[in-house]
């Protein structure tokens, strides 16, 4: 899998287990995943970055760590510059809340279309994230998506 494909997979994992494609994070109980799914599907790196705390950390699948909202935005801008997100699905496997902190984990599937080749591909993986309620909004403080392992050759 190319680094840019792995990067995209990581981005999907960033969503909370409760996120649904196209959800809009308007209310105080909307998760960072709701925000992420809406921003990611819109193709806006600025909208995606707005789902992260100023000092958040993300480990991009197959890539490096980005620290801080600006670096996270730049990573998503690079990825979204090359693909159109057709669909994003996140499946919750679990969530724990402790006051103003949430921990979520689950799986994701992202369907993208390469802007240059018009080829459609599907990326899947898993995520674990930490969200914190900051100024009344749930924002990612730690996001760790990863690609599913490659299937064994027959």
DRENTORPA-243201 format. One record per residue (C-alpha): residue in three letters; x, y, z. Coordinates in Angstrom, 2 decimals. Example, Ala and Ser with C-alpha at 12.3 -4.5 7.8 and 13.67 -1.06 7.14 Angstrom:
2
{aa: Ala; xx: 12.30; yy: -4.50; zz: 7.80} $
{aa: Ser; xx: 13.67; yy: -1.06; zz: 7.14} $
***
This chain:
154
{aa: Unk; xx: 0.00; yy: 0.00; zz: 0.00} $
{aa: Unk; xx: 1.39; yy: 3.43; zz: -0.89} $
{aa: Unk; xx: 2.20; yy: 5.87; zz: 1.90} $
{aa: Unk; xx: -0.56; yy: 8.22; zz: 0.74} $
{aa: Unk; xx: -3.07; yy: 5.37; zz: 0.88} $
{aa: Unk; xx: -1.92; yy: 4.43; zz: 4.35} $
{aa: Unk; xx: -2.13; yy: 8.07; zz: 5.35} $
{aa: Unk; xx: -5.74; yy: 8.15; zz: 4.22} $
{aa: Unk; xx: -6.51; yy: 5.06; zz: 6.19} $
{aa: Unk; xx: -5.20; yy: 6.67; zz: 9.31} $
{aa: Unk; xx: -7.33; yy: 9.66; zz: 8.82} $
{aa: Unk; xx: -10.43; yy: 7.58; zz: 8.83} $
{aa: Unk; xx: -9.50; yy: 5.94; zz: 12.02} $
{aa: Unk; xx: -9.41; yy: 9.27; zz: 13.68} $
{aa: Unk; xx: -13.16; yy: 9.27; zz: 13.83} $
{aa: Unk; xx: -14.84; yy: 8.21; zz: 16.99} $
{aa: Unk; xx: -16.65; yy: 4.92; zz: 17.14} $
{aa: Unk; xx: -19.93; yy: 6.79; zz: 17.21} $
{aa: Unk; xx: -19.29; yy: 8.76; zz: 14.04} $
{aa: Unk; xx: -21.49; yy: 8.36; zz: 11.03} $
{aa: Unk; xx: -20.67; yy: 9.56; zz: 7.54} $
{aa: Unk; xx: -21.96; yy: 13.04; zz: 6.91} $
{aa: Unk; xx: -22.79; yy: 13.75; zz: 10.54} $
{aa: Unk; xx: -22.45; yy: 17.34; zz: 11.58} $
{aa: Unk; xx: -20.97; yy: 18.23; zz: 14.96} $
{aa: Unk; xx: -23.38; yy: 20.93; zz: 16.03} $
{aa: Unk; xx: -24.45; yy: 20.01; zz: 19.53} $
{aa: Unk; xx: -22.32; yy: 19.84; zz: 22.67} $
{aa: Unk; xx: -22.59; yy: 16.05; zz: 22.78} $
{aa: Unk; xx: -21.44; yy: 15.54; zz: 19.18} $
{aa: Unk; xx: -18.23; yy: 13.56; zz: 19.26} $
{aa: Unk; xx: -14.96; yy: 14.53; zz: 17.61} $
{aa: Unk; xx: -15.72; yy: 11.60; zz: 15.29} $
{aa: Unk; xx: -18.97; yy: 13.24; zz: 14.14} $
{aa: Unk; xx: -16.97; yy: 16.36; zz: 13.35} $
{aa: Unk; xx: -14.24; yy: 14.35; zz: 11.62} $
{aa: Unk; xx: -16.61; yy: 12.36; zz: 9.40} $
{aa: Unk; xx: -18.37; yy: 15.50; zz: 8.18} $
{aa: Unk; xx: -15.12; yy: 17.37; zz: 7.53} $
{aa: Unk; xx: -13.41; yy: 14.41; zz: 5.89} $
{aa: Unk; xx: -16.31; yy: 13.69; zz: 3.56} $
{aa: Unk; xx: -16.46; yy: 17.39; zz: 2.59} $
{aa: Unk; xx: -12.78; yy: 17.22; zz: 1.58} $
{aa: Unk; xx: -11.85; yy: 20.17; zz: 3.79} $
{aa: Unk; xx: -8.58; yy: 19.87; zz: 5.71} $
{aa: Unk; xx: -9.56; yy: 22.95; zz: 7.70} $
{aa: Unk; xx: -12.84; yy: 21.32; zz: 8.77} $
{aa: Unk; xx: -11.02; yy: 18.11; zz: 9.74} $
{aa: Unk; xx: -8.34; yy: 19.99; zz: 11.70} $
{aa: Unk; xx: -11.05; yy: 21.87; zz: 13.61} $
{aa: Unk; xx: -11.93; yy: 18.52; zz: 15.23} $
{aa: Unk; xx: -8.54; yy: 18.42; zz: 17.01} $
{aa: Unk; xx: -7.30; yy: 20.27; zz: 20.10} $
{aa: Unk; xx: -4.53; yy: 22.81; zz: 19.46} $
{aa: Unk; xx: -1.95; yy: 20.43; zz: 20.98} $
{aa: Unk; xx: -3.41; yy: 17.15; zz: 19.66} $
{aa: Unk; xx: -1.31; yy: 14.27; zz: 18.34} $
{aa: Unk; xx: -2.09; yy: 11.91; zz: 15.46} $
{aa: Unk; xx: -0.08; yy: 8.98; zz: 14.17} $
{aa: Unk; xx: -0.84; yy: 8.70; zz: 10.46} $
{aa: Unk; xx: -1.04; yy: 5.10; zz: 9.20} $
{aa: Unk; xx: 2.24; yy: 4.06; zz: 7.71} $
{aa: Unk; xx: 3.54; yy: 7.56; zz: 8.33} $
{aa: Unk; xx: 4.78; yy: 9.89; zz: 10.97} $
{aa: Unk; xx: 3.33; yy: 11.57; zz: 14.01} $
{aa: Unk; xx: 1.91; yy: 15.07; zz: 13.65} $
{aa: Unk; xx: 1.61; yy: 17.27; zz: 16.71} $
{aa: Unk; xx: -0.57; yy: 20.34; zz: 16.84} $
{aa: Unk; xx: -3.61; yy: 21.40; zz: 14.86} $
{aa: Unk; xx: -1.57; yy: 23.13; zz: 12.14} $
{aa: Unk; xx: 0.58; yy: 20.05; zz: 11.44} $
{aa: Unk; xx: -2.50; yy: 17.83; zz: 11.48} $
{aa: Unk; xx: -4.22; yy: 20.15; zz: 9.02} $
{aa: Unk; xx: -1.21; yy: 20.05; zz: 6.71} $
{aa: Unk; xx: -1.19; yy: 16.24; zz: 6.77} $
{aa: Unk; xx: -4.85; yy: 16.05; zz: 5.85} $
{aa: Unk; xx: -4.46; yy: 18.73; zz: 3.17} $
{aa: Unk; xx: -1.74; yy: 16.64; zz: 1.53} $
{aa: Unk; xx: -3.93; yy: 13.53; zz: 1.54} $
{aa: Unk; xx: -7.18; yy: 15.24; zz: 0.51} $
{aa: Unk; xx: -5.37; yy: 17.04; zz: -2.31} $
{aa: Unk; xx: -4.97; yy: 13.71; zz: -4.10} $
{aa: Unk; xx: -8.32; yy: 12.02; zz: -3.45} $
{aa: Unk; xx: -12.03; yy: 12.65; zz: -3.28} $
{aa: Unk; xx: -13.67; yy: 10.96; zz: -0.32} $
{aa: Unk; xx: -16.69; yy: 9.09; zz: -1.60} $
{aa: Unk; xx: -17.74; yy: 7.46; zz: 1.67} $
{aa: Unk; xx: -16.57; yy: 6.92; zz: 5.23} $
{aa: Unk; xx: -17.97; yy: 4.38; zz: 7.67} $
{aa: Unk; xx: -16.84; yy: 3.97; zz: 11.25} $
{aa: Unk; xx: -18.00; yy: 1.07; zz: 13.37} $
{aa: Unk; xx: -17.93; yy: 1.40; zz: 17.12} $
{aa: Unk; xx: -16.45; yy: -1.42; zz: 19.13} $
{aa: Unk; xx: -16.25; yy: 0.40; zz: 22.46} $
{aa: Unk; xx: -16.14; yy: 3.67; zz: 24.34} $
{aa: Unk; xx: -15.33; yy: 4.71; zz: 27.90} $
{aa: Unk; xx: -16.07; yy: 8.11; zz: 29.40} $
{aa: Unk; xx: -14.35; yy: 9.62; zz: 32.41} $
{aa: Unk; xx: -15.69; yy: 13.10; zz: 33.13} $
{aa: Unk; xx: -14.60; yy: 15.38; zz: 30.30} $
{aa: Unk; xx: -12.55; yy: 12.65; zz: 28.59} $
{aa: Unk; xx: -13.66; yy: 9.89; zz: 26.19} $
{aa: Unk; xx: -11.71; yy: 6.96; zz: 24.82} $
{aa: Unk; xx: -13.12; yy: 5.27; zz: 21.69} $
{aa: Unk; xx: -12.06; yy: 2.35; zz: 19.53} $
{aa: Unk; xx: -13.38; yy: 0.61; zz: 16.47} $
{aa: Unk; xx: -12.91; yy: 0.02; zz: 12.76} $
{aa: Unk; xx: -13.30; yy: 2.12; zz: 9.63} $
{aa: Unk; xx: -13.79; yy: 1.77; zz: 5.90} $
{aa: Unk; xx: -13.08; yy: 4.66; zz: 3.53} $
{aa: Unk; xx: -13.87; yy: 4.75; zz: -0.16} $
{aa: Unk; xx: -11.84; yy: 7.26; zz: -2.17} $
{aa: Unk; xx: -11.35; yy: 8.21; zz: -5.80} $
{aa: Unk; xx: -7.84; yy: 9.18; zz: -6.92} $
{aa: Unk; xx: -8.07; yy: 12.64; zz: -8.50} $
{aa: Unk; xx: -5.36; yy: 11.91; zz: -11.07} $
{aa: Unk; xx: -6.30; yy: 8.41; zz: -12.22} $
{aa: Unk; xx: -10.00; yy: 8.37; zz: -11.28} $
{aa: Unk; xx: -9.39; yy: 4.92; zz: -9.76} $
{aa: Unk; xx: -11.60; yy: 4.03; zz: -6.81} $
{aa: Unk; xx: -10.13; yy: 2.24; zz: -3.82} $
{aa: Unk; xx: -11.27; yy: 1.10; zz: -0.40} $
{aa: Unk; xx: -9.13; yy: 1.52; zz: 2.69} $
{aa: Unk; xx: -9.88; yy: -0.21; zz: 5.97} $
{aa: Unk; xx: -8.38; yy: -0.23; zz: 9.40} $
{aa: Unk; xx: -8.92; yy: 0.35; zz: 13.08} $
{aa: Unk; xx: -8.65; yy: 3.29; zz: 15.43} $
{aa: Unk; xx: -8.21; yy: 4.26; zz: 19.03} $
{aa: Unk; xx: -8.73; yy: 7.87; zz: 20.05} $
{aa: Unk; xx: -8.91; yy: 10.11; zz: 23.10} $
{aa: Unk; xx: -11.28; yy: 13.07; zz: 23.11} $
{aa: Unk; xx: -11.57; yy: 15.89; zz: 25.61} $
{aa: Unk; xx: -14.38; yy: 18.39; zz: 26.07} $
{aa: Unk; xx: -12.77; yy: 21.79; zz: 25.47} $
{aa: Unk; xx: -14.87; yy: 24.96; zz: 25.47} $
{aa: Unk; xx: -18.02; yy: 22.84; zz: 25.23} $
{aa: Unk; xx: -16.87; yy: 20.72; zz: 22.23} $
{aa: Unk; xx: -15.45; yy: 17.21; zz: 22.04} $
{aa: Unk; xx: -12.03; yy: 17.43; zz: 20.33} $
{aa: Unk; xx: -9.40; yy: 14.81; zz: 19.64} $
{aa: Unk; xx: -6.33; yy: 15.02; zz: 21.84} $
{aa: Unk; xx: -4.85; yy: 11.71; zz: 20.67} $
{aa: Unk; xx: -5.76; yy: 9.91; zz: 17.44} $
{aa: Unk; xx: -4.20; yy: 6.62; zz: 16.45} $
{aa: Unk; xx: -5.61; yy: 4.98; zz: 13.32} $
{aa: Unk; xx: -3.86; yy: 2.13; zz: 11.56} $
{aa: Unk; xx: -4.31; yy: 0.15; zz: 8.35} $
{aa: Unk; xx: -5.60; yy: -3.38; zz: 8.41} $
{aa: Unk; xx: -2.72; yy: -5.81; zz: 7.85} $
{aa: Unk; xx: -2.15; yy: -6.95; zz: 4.28} $
{aa: Unk; xx: -3.81; yy: -10.26; zz: 3.47} $
{aa: Unk; xx: -1.50; yy: -13.22; zz: 3.31} $
{aa: Unk; xx: -0.61; yy: -14.36; zz: -0.21} $
{aa: Unk; xx: -2.25; yy: -17.62; zz: -1.29} $
***
